[in-house]
Amino acid sequence: MRKSVGTVALALLLGVLIGAICSELIGLFLEEGTVAHQLFVRYVDFGPEVTRLDLVVLELTLGLKIRFNLMSLVGVFIASQILRWYR
């Protein structure tokens, strides 16, 4: 049975989100500066820079960044395995 693109995108986004939350929780218990702390907490940004549009009456700030780290990849793997069993 084929999954819709929206279902796959939602599962991957939830996997990244769950992995990022787990990474922050693990980082709370590890000592700062250690290799383990850097392994779980360090991330890589993907996305364009923040854009500011200043109209005299209105100021808009636009931007979107996605942060990946080790636990995000683990979360995506777990989400993909759950998606295999989802009907």
Residue pairs with C-beta under 8 A, 6 or more apart in sequence:
1 87
3 83
3 86
7 83
7 86
8 83
11 79
11 80
11 82
11 83
11 86
12 76
12 79
12 80
14 75
14 79
15 72
15 75
15 76
15 77
15 78
15 79
15 80
16 66
16 68
16 72
16 75
16 76
17 75
18 75
18 78
18 79
19 69
19 71
19 72
19 73
19 74
19 75
19 76
20 43
20 67
20 69
20 71
20 72
20 75
22 71
22 74
22 75
23 40
23 41
23 43
23 69
23 70
23 71
23 72
24 41
26 40
26 41
26 71
27 37
27 40
27 41
30 36
30 37
30 40
30 41
31 37
39 70
40 69
40 70
40 71
41 69
42 69
43 67
43 68
43 69
43 72
44 67
44 68
44 69
45 65
45 66
45 67
46 65
46 66
46 67
46 68
47 63
47 64
47 65
47 66
48 63
48 64
49 63
50 61
50 62
50 63
51 61
51 62
51 63
52 59
52 60
52 61
52 62
53 59
53 60
53 61
53 62
